[in-house]
Amino acid sequence: MFNAIYLTQQDKKTIAELKQLDEAQLPAGDVDVNVEYSTVNFKDALAICRSGVVRNWPMIPGIDLAGTVSSSRDPDWKAGDRVVVTGWGLGEQHWGGLTQKARLSRDWLLALPEGYSTRDAMVIATAGFTAALSVMALQKHGLKPGDGEVLVTGSAGGVGSIAVALLAGLGYEVVASTGRTSESDYLRFIGAAKIIDRAELSAAGGKALQTERWSGVVDTVGSHTLANACAQTKWNGAVAACGLAQGADFPSTVMPFILRAVCLYGINSIFVPNEIRARAWEMIAKNIDRARLEQMTVEIGLGEVIAYAPSVLEGKVRGRTVVNVNR
């Protein structure tokens, strides 16, 4: 028997409960994992509090997990291997990481990167991986330290916090946009050179072309914030869009793209080959100080997740939330 956050649906409403399950209830898969740590991301909170994210019922939410292989039907994995899994439809299409036991496809597993504990891996997880992919997109575009200010929106959130720390660790001048200016000391500690209020970017009705400021942007917010960030991006600059905290709409025009040659990169962290995942993890390990990671981390137990999830949706949570599934 094992404990898990278990989601069912009644009258189109999500029912979330901490439930004890039997291993016979686990879905088909190649590898069984004793989960040690998971996370609570925005998407996990949506799954727990609403019904739009989940594709199959019942569901165990959690897009991330890290733990130890307990048994394997695949020759590439053996009992005792330490692994991390992010994305691949976990918590949406397949039972996810907010559980003490998981049964997974062999292709989803990545060996725990050298030097990481399972807890360390969940401090990074999908949020850090998404941030790293965003930074890699800017680098691929040709953005270099010294080219000018790089904007990070939603900077006090999970993806934003790691993006700030990673860009700073790589030598970029980071400007952090946040609606929580009370977090200014925290943002400076993790690497922001400047902090601006999100109100400077979030209003509707901004001009299609605005004063050029940003050499690059990592946007976790979407909607009017993304539109204004694009309108303020310099000639031949790049914007990596990876979130929709403000909204899924994009009320913009083609002007920044055809008159300033701005490039907009879409970031998807769910279905990414493992060789790219490994590169992203290595980048984070080399360029973010562990003290900065720990400063942005809160740890809760599995039994606290359901009550905690609304705070994530309301934007009240700073940085990363790690879940110790065994408490």
C-alpha positions in Angstrom: 0.0 0.0 0.0 1.1 3.6 -0.6 -0.2 7.1 -0.2 -1.0 9.4 -3.1 -3.0 12.5 -4.1 -5.9 11.0 -5.9 -8.2 13.0 -8.3 -11.6 12.0 -9.4 -14.4 13.9 -11.1 -18.0 14.3 -10.1 -20.5 16.5 -12.0 -17.5 18.0 -13.8 -15.9 19.0 -10.6 -12.5 17.8 -9.4 -12.4 15.9 -6.1 -8.9 15.7 -4.6 -8.0 13.5 -1.6 -5.0 11.9 0.0 -5.7 8.3 -0.5 -4.1 4.9 0.2 -3.8 2.8 -2.9 -2.6 -0.7 -3.7 0.3 -1.3 -6.1 -2.1 -3.5 -8.2 -3.8 -0.2 -9.1 -0.7 1.3 -10.7 -1.0 1.6 -14.5 1.1 -0.4 -17.0 4.8 0.5 -17.3 8.3 -0.8 -17.6 9.8 0.5 -14.3 8.6 0.8 -10.8 9.9 3.7 -8.7 9.9 4.5 -5.0 9.2 8.2 -5.2 11.0 10.4 -2.6 10.3 13.9 -3.7 7.9 15.7 -6.1 6.8 19.3 -6.6 3.8 21.6 -6.8 3.8 23.5 -10.0 1.1 25.9 -11.4 -0.1 23.0 -13.6 -0.3 20.7 -10.6 -2.4 23.3 -8.7 -4.7 23.6 -11.7 -5.2 19.8 -11.8 -6.0 19.7 -8.1 -8.3 22.7 -8.0 -9.9 22.5 -11.4 -10.6 20.0 -14.2 -9.1 21.5 -17.3 -5.6 19.9 -17.1 -6.4 16.3 -16.5 -7.1 14.2 -19.6 -7.8 10.8 -18.0 -9.6 9.9 -14.7 -8.8 8.9 -12.0 -5.5 10.7 -11.9 -2.5 11.2 -9.6 -1.2 14.7 -10.3 2.4 15.8 -10.3 4.4 16.6 -13.4 7.7 15.8 -11.6 9.2 13.1 -9.5 12.6 11.8 -8.3 13.3 8.6 -6.5 14.8 5.1 -6.7 14.0 2.2 -9.0 12.4 -0.6 -7.0 11.9 -3.1 -9.9 12.3 -3.1 -13.7 11.2 -5.1 -16.6 13.7 -3.2 -18.8 17.4 -4.2 -19.1 18.5 -0.5 -19.1 17.2 0.1 -15.6 17.8 -1.9 -12.4 16.7 -1.7 -8.8 18.7 0.9 -6.9 19.1 3.3 -9.9 18.3 6.9 -8.9 16.1 8.6 -11.4 14.3 11.9 -12.2 11.2 12.3 -14.4 9.7 15.5 -15.7 7.0 16.1 -18.2 5.9 13.3 -20.6 2.3 13.9 -19.7 2.7 13.0 -16.1 -0.2 14.3 -14.0 -2.3 15.0 -17.2 -2.4 11.8 -19.2 -0.5 9.4 -17.0 -0.3 9.0 -13.2 2.2 11.5 -11.9 4.6 12.2 -9.1 2.5 13.2 -6.0 2.6 9.7 -4.8 5.0 7.3 -2.9 5.0 4.8 -5.8 5.0 5.2 -9.6 5.1 2.9 -12.6 6.6 4.5 -15.7 7.7 4.0 -19.2 11.4 3.3 -19.5 11.8 6.2 -22.0 10.7 8.8 -19.5 13.5 8.1 -17.0 16.7 10.1 -16.8 19.5 9.0 -14.5 19.8 11.5 -11.6 22.5 14.0 -12.7 25.8 13.6 -10.9 26.0 15.6 -7.8 22.3 15.9 -7.3 20.2 14.4 -4.5 16.6 13.5 -5.3 15.5 16.6 -3.4 18.0 18.8 -5.4 16.4 17.4 -8.6 13.0 18.5 -7.5 14.2 22.0 -6.6 15.0 22.1 -10.4 12.4 19.8 -11.9 10.1 21.1 -14.7 10.4 24.7 -13.6 14.2 24.7 -13.8 14.2 22.6 -17.0 11.8 25.1 -18.6 13.9 28.0 -17.5 17.0 26.3 -18.9 15.3 25.6 -22.3 14.3 29.3 -22.4 17.9 30.4 -21.8 19.2 27.9 -24.3 16.8 29.4 -26.9 18.2 32.9 -26.3 21.8 31.6 -26.5 20.9 29.8 -29.8 19.7 33.1 -31.1 23.1 34.5 -30.3 22.4 36.5 -27.1 25.6 36.9 -25.2 26.5 38.5 -21.8 27.1 42.2 -22.3 24.6 42.5 -25.1 22.2 44.4 -22.8 19.4 43.9 -20.3 17.5 40.6 -20.2 14.0 40.7 -18.9 12.4 37.9 -16.8 8.7 38.2 -16.2 6.9 36.5 -13.3 10.4 36.5 -11.7 9.3 35.5 -8.2 7.6 32.3 -9.4 9.3 28.9 -9.9 10.3 29.2 -13.6 11.1 32.9 -13.2 13.3 32.5 -10.1 15.4 29.8 -11.8 15.6 31.9 -15.0 16.9 34.9 -13.0 19.5 32.8 -11.2 20.6 31.0 -14.3 21.0 34.1 -16.5 22.8 35.9 -13.7 25.1 32.9 -13.2 25.9 33.0 -16.9 26.8 36.7 -16.7 23.8 38.4 -18.1 22.3 41.6 -16.7 18.9 40.5 -15.5 15.9 42.8 -14.9 13.2 41.0 -12.9 9.5 41.9 -13.4 7.2 41.1 -10.5 3.9 42.0 -8.9 5.4 41.4 -5.5 8.0 44.1 -5.0 8.2 43.0 -1.4 10.4 40.2 -2.9 13.0 42.6 -4.1 15.7 41.5 -1.6 15.0 37.9 -2.6 15.3 38.7 -6.3 18.5 40.6 -5.8 19.9 37.7 -3.8 19.3 35.2 -6.6 20.8 37.5 -9.2 18.6 40.3 -10.4 20.4 43.5 -11.2 17.2 45.5 -11.3 13.5 45.0 -10.3 10.5 46.6 -12.0 6.8 46.4 -11.1 4.8 44.1 -13.4 2.4 47.0 -13.9 4.9 48.5 -16.3 4.2 45.6 -18.7 0.8 44.1 -17.8 -1.6 46.9 -19.0 -3.7 46.5 -22.1 -3.5 48.9 -25.0 0.3 49.3 -25.3 1.7 50.5 -28.6 2.8 47.9 -31.1 6.3 49.3 -31.1 7.6 50.9 -27.9 11.0 52.2 -26.7 13.6 49.5 -27.3 15.0 48.1 -24.0 15.4 44.4 -23.9 18.1 42.4 -25.7 16.3 39.2 -24.6 13.2 38.2 -22.6 12.1 35.1 -20.7 8.3 35.4 -20.4 6.4 33.2 -18.0 3.2 35.3 -18.0 1.8 35.6 -21.6 -1.1 38.0 -22.5 -0.5 41.7 -22.4 2.8 41.3 -20.6 4.2 39.2 -23.5 2.8 41.7 -26.0 4.5 44.6 -24.3 7.7 42.8 -23.8 7.9 42.0 -27.5 7.1 45.7 -28.3 10.1 46.8 -26.1 12.6 44.2 -27.4 15.5 45.6 -29.3 16.4 45.1 -33.0 17.2 41.4 -33.6 16.4 40.5 -30.0 14.7 37.3 -28.8 11.8 36.5 -26.6 11.3 33.0 -25.1 7.7 32.4 -24.2 7.0 29.6 -21.7 4.0 30.5 -19.5 0.5 32.0 -19.3 0.1 33.1 -15.7 -1.7 36.3 -16.9 -3.5 34.6 -19.8 -3.2 32.5 -22.9 -4.1 35.3 -25.3 -1.4 37.3 -27.2 -2.9 40.8 -28.0 -0.1 42.0 -30.3 0.7 42.8 -33.9 3.4 41.6 -36.3 5.2 44.9 -36.0 8.0 43.9 -33.6 8.7 40.8 -35.8 8.7 42.5 -39.3 10.1 45.9 -38.3 12.6 45.0 -35.6 13.4 41.4 -36.6 12.4 40.2 -33.1 12.2 36.4 -32.8 9.6 34.7 -30.6 10.6 31.3 -29.4 7.9 28.9 -28.0 9.2 26.7 -25.1 7.6 23.3 -24.5 9.3 21.2 -21.7 7.0 18.2 -21.9 8.2 16.2 -24.9 11.9 16.8 -25.1 14.6 14.2 -26.0 16.7 13.1 -23.0 20.0 14.3 -24.6 18.6 17.9 -24.5 17.3 17.3 -21.0 20.8 16.2 -19.9 22.3 19.4 -21.4 19.8 21.6 -19.5 20.5 19.9 -16.2 24.2 20.3 -16.7 23.8 24.0 -17.5 21.9 24.5 -14.2 24.4 22.6 -12.2 27.3 24.6 -13.5 25.8 28.1 -13.3 23.5 28.3 -10.2 24.9 28.4 -6.8 23.3 25.9 -4.4 22.7 28.7 -1.8 20.5 30.5 -4.4 18.5 27.3 -5.1 17.9 26.7 -1.4 16.8 30.3 -0.8 14.1 29.9 -3.4 12.8 26.5 -2.0 10.0 25.7 0.4 9.4 22.0 1.5 6.0 20.6 2.4 4.7 17.1 3.0 2.3 15.1 0.7 -0.5 15.6 3.2 -0.2 19.4 2.8 -0.5 19.5 -0.9 -4.2 19.8 -1.4 -4.6 22.8 1.0 -1.5 24.4 -0.5 -2.5 24.3 -4.1 -4.8 27.3 -4.2 -2.0 29.6 -3.0 0.0 28.6 -6.1 -2.9 29.6 -8.4 -3.3 32.9 -6.5 0.4 33.8 -7.0 1.2 33.8 -3.3 4.0 31.2 -3.5 7.6 32.3 -4.0 10.1 30.2 -5.9 9.9 26.4 -5.8 7.8 24.1 -3.7 9.3 20.6 -3.1 7.1 17.8 -1.7 8.5 15.2 0.5 6.1 12.4 -0.3 7.1 10.3 2.7 5.8 12.9 5.2 
